[in-house]
Amino acid sequence: MGVLALILILAVAGALYQAIAAEIAERRYPPPGELVEAGKHRLHLNVMGEDKGGPTVVLEAGATGFSPQWAWIQPEVGGL
């Protein structure tokens, strides 16, 4: 019974530590861009470049990718 209680206490302590660390990280390192309402959805957009009447280019990370993979491409495309 004591071993089960110890495991439960460690699991709760680990979950609490993770929640606090995630909150601190979100405050310290906010994501770039802004949240935009699109119908019933909220999208996180990181818009670059000036509105020069040119085409809109959307870069989307696929499957196992994530948006920082576009970090070196986005400024170049946004500068056109």
NUMILO-758094 format. One record per residue: residue number from 1; residue in three letters; x, y, z of N, C-alpha, C, O in turn. Coordinates in steps of 0.02 Angstrom, whole numbers, plus 50000, padded with zeros to 5 digits. Layout:
<pts>
     k     r      nx      ny      nz     cax     cay     caz      cx      cy      cz      ox      oy      oz
   NUM   ALA       X       Y       Z       X       Y       Z       X       Y       Z       X       Y       Z
...
</pts>
This chain:
<pts>
     k     r      nx      ny      nz     cax     cay     caz      cx      cy      cz      ox      oy      oz
     1   MET   50041   49941   50000   50000   50000   50000   50044   50063   50000   50027   50112   49967
     2   GLY   50099   50061   50036   50144   50119   50040   50177   50133   49973   50186   50191   49955
     3   VAL   50195   50079   49937   50227   50088   49871   50177   50121   49822   50196   50164   49783
     4   LEU   50115   50100   49824   50064   50129   49781   50053   50203   49798   50046   50244   49752
     5   ALA   50052   50219   49861   50044   50289   49882   50104   50331   49858   50095   50387   49836
     6   LEU   50164   50304   49864   50224   50339   49842   50223   50352   49766   50240   50406   49743
     7   ILE   50202   50301   49728   50196   50309   49656   50145   50364   49638   50157   50405   49594
     8   LEU   50089   50364   49673   50037   50414   49661   50062   50484   49678   50050   50531   49641
     9   ILE   50097   50491   49733   50124   50556   49754   50176   50580   49702   50175   50639   49684
    10   LEU   50220   50536   49679   50269   50555   49629   50236   50575   49563   50258   50622   49530
    11   ALA   50184   50540   49543   50148   50557   49482   50115   50625   49486   50119   50665   49439
    12   VAL   50084   50639   49543   50052   50705   49553   50105   50760   49555   50095   50813   49525
    13   ALA   50160   50748   49589   50214   50798   49593   50243   50811   49523   50258   50868   49506
    14   GLY   50253   50759   49484   50279   50767   49416   50231   50806   49372   50253   50849   49334
    15   ALA   50167   50792   49376   50117   50828   49337   50114   50901   49357   50107   50945   49315
    16   LEU   50118   50915   49421   50118   50984   49446   50180   51021   49423   50175   51079   49401
    17   TYR   50237   50989   49427   50300   51020   49404   50296   51036   49330   50316   51091   49309
    18   GLN   50270   50990   49290   50263   51000   49218   50216   51059   49202   50231   51099   49158
    19   ALA   50160   51063   49237   50112   51117   49226   50143   51185   49242   50134   51233   49204
    20   ILE   50179   51189   49297   50211   51252   49316   50266   51270   49267   50271   51328   49247
    21   ALA   50307   51223   49247   50361   51236   49199   50334   51257   49131   50362   51302   49099
    22   ALA   50279   51227   49109   50249   51246   49045   50221   51317   49048   50228   51355   49000
    23   GLU   50190   51336   49103   50164   51404   49112   50220   51455   49111   50214   51507   49079
    24   ILE   50274   51441   49145   50332   51486   49146   50362   51493   49076   50379   51548   49055
    25   ALA   50369   51438   49040   50396   51439   48972   50352   51479   48924   50377   51515   48882
    26   GLU   50286   51472   48931   50240   51509   48887   50245   51584   48899   50240   51623   48852
    27   ARG   50254   51603   48961   50262   51675   48977   50329   51701   48954   50334   51757   48929
    28   ARG   50381   51662   48962   50449   51684   48946   50462   51684   48871   50498   51727   48846
    29   TYR   50433   51636   48835   50445   51629   48763   50379   51625   48725   50360   51571   48702
    30   PRO   50344   51681   48719   50280   51680   48683   50291   51666   48609   50343   51686   48581
    31   PRO   50244   51632   48576   50253   51619   48505   50248   51683   48464   50211   51729   48484
    32   PRO   50284   51687   48408   50278   51746   48367   50210   51748   48332   50178   51697   48324
    33   GLY   50190   51807   48311   50127   51812   48273   50068   51828   48318   50076   51855   48372
    34   GLU   50009   51810   48294   49947   51826   48329   49895   51772   48316   49899   51736   48266
    35   LEU   49845   51768   48360   49788   51724   48350   49734   51762   48312   49718   51819   48329
    36   VAL   49707   51730   48260   49656   51762   48218   49595   51717   48217   49601   51656   48209
    37   GLU   49536   51747   48224   49473   51710   48220   49458   51695   48146   49461   51740   48105
    38   ALA   49443   51633   48131   49423   51613   48063   49362   51568   48069   49367   51507   48072
    39   GLY   49304   51599   48070   49242   51561   48080   49240   51534   48151   49242   51573   48200
    40   LYS   49236   51469   48158   49233   51437   48223   49302   51418   48248   49308   51386   48301
    41   HIS   49354   51435   48211   49422   51415   48228   49465   51475   48244   49451   51531   48223
    42   ARG   49517   51463   48283   49568   51514   48295   49633   51489   48265   49656   51433   48279
    43   LEU   49664   51531   48222   49726   51513   48189   49783   51556   48215   49773   51616   48227
    44   HIS   49840   51527   48223   49899   51565   48243   49938   51582   48180   49963   51538   48145
    45   LEU   49943   51648   48165   49976   51671   48105   50037   51712   48121   50037   51751   48169
    46   ASN   50089   51702   48083   50149   51742   48088   50158   51776   48020   50187   51747   47974
    47   VAL   50133   51837   48014   50132   51873   47951   50196   51914   47944   50216   51949   47991
    48   MET   50227   51910   47885   50288   51949   47871   50280   51985   47805   50239   51966   47763
    49   GLY   50320   52036   47795   50320   52073   47732   50269   52129   47734   50231   52137   47781
    50   GLU   50270   52168   47680   50225   52224   47674   50173   52208   47621   50185   52169   47575
    51   ASP   50115   52239   47627   50062   52229   47578   50078   52271   47516   50067   52331   47515
    52   LYS   50105   52238   47465   50124   52272   47403   50079   52250   47346   50096   52261   47287
    53   GLY   50023   52220   47362   49978   52198   47310   49998   52133   47276   49967   52113   47227
    54   GLY   50049   52102   47302   50073   52039   47273   50033   51980   47298   49984   51989   47335
    55   PRO   50052   51921   47278   50015   51861   47300   50028   51846   47374   50079   51864   47402
    56   THR   49979   51814   47404   49986   51791   47472   50016   51721   47470   49993   51678   47433
    57   VAL   50068   51710   47510   50101   51645   47512   50089   51616   47581   50104   51648   47632
    58   VAL   50063   51556   47584   50049   51522   47647   50098   51464   47653   50101   51420   47610
    59   LEU   50137   51464   47706   50183   51410   47721   50155   51370   47779   50141   51398   47832
    60   GLU   50145   51306   47769   50116   51264   47821   50160   51204   47834   50180   51169   47787
    61   ALA   50175   51193   47897   50214   51134   47915   50168   51073   47909   50111   51075   47931
    62   GLY   50193   51020   47880   50152   50960   47871   50168   50906   47922   50213   50914   47963
    63   ALA   50132   50853   47919   50138   50792   47959   50177   50801   48024   50148   50822   48074
    64   THR   50240   50785   48024   50279   50789   48086   50320   50853   48091   50361   50860   48135
    65   GLY   50308   50900   48045   50345   50963   48045   50315   51014   48093   50262   51002   48123
    66   PHE   50350   51069   48101   50325   51124   48141   50348   51189   48111   50397   51191   48073
    67   SER   50314   51244   48127   50325   51308   48092   50396   51335   48095   50416   51367   48047
    68   PRO   50436   51324   48147   50505   51351   48145   50548   51323   48088   50600   51351   48072
    69   GLN   50526   51268   48058   50563   51242   48001   50562   51290   47942   50604   51285   47897
    70   TRP   50515   51337   47941   50510   51387   47888   50547   51451   47905   50544   51498   47866
    71   ALA   50581   51454   47961   50611   51516   47985   50659   51548   47936   50662   51609   47933
    72   TRP   50696   51511   47898   50744   51540   47852   50713   51555   47784   50742   51593   47745
    73   ILE   50655   51527   47770   50622   51539   47706   50574   51598   47711   50570   51639   47665
    74   GLN   50536   51603   47766   50484   51653   47772   50508   51725   47763   50475   51763   47728
    75   PRO   50564   51746   47793   50586   51816   47782   50603   51830   47709   50591   51885   47684
    76   GLU   50630   51780   47674   50647   51790   47603   50585   51798   47560   50582   51841   47517
    77   VAL   50536   51755   47572   50474   51758   47533   50435   51821   47551   50406   51854   47508
    78   GLY   50434   51840   47615   50398   51899   47637   50429   51963   47613   50395   52015   47610
    79   GLY   50493   51962   47595   50526   52022   47571   50516   52036   47497   50536   52089   47473
    80   LEU   50484   51990   47462   50475   51999   47389   50422   52051   47375   50408   52066   47317
</pts>
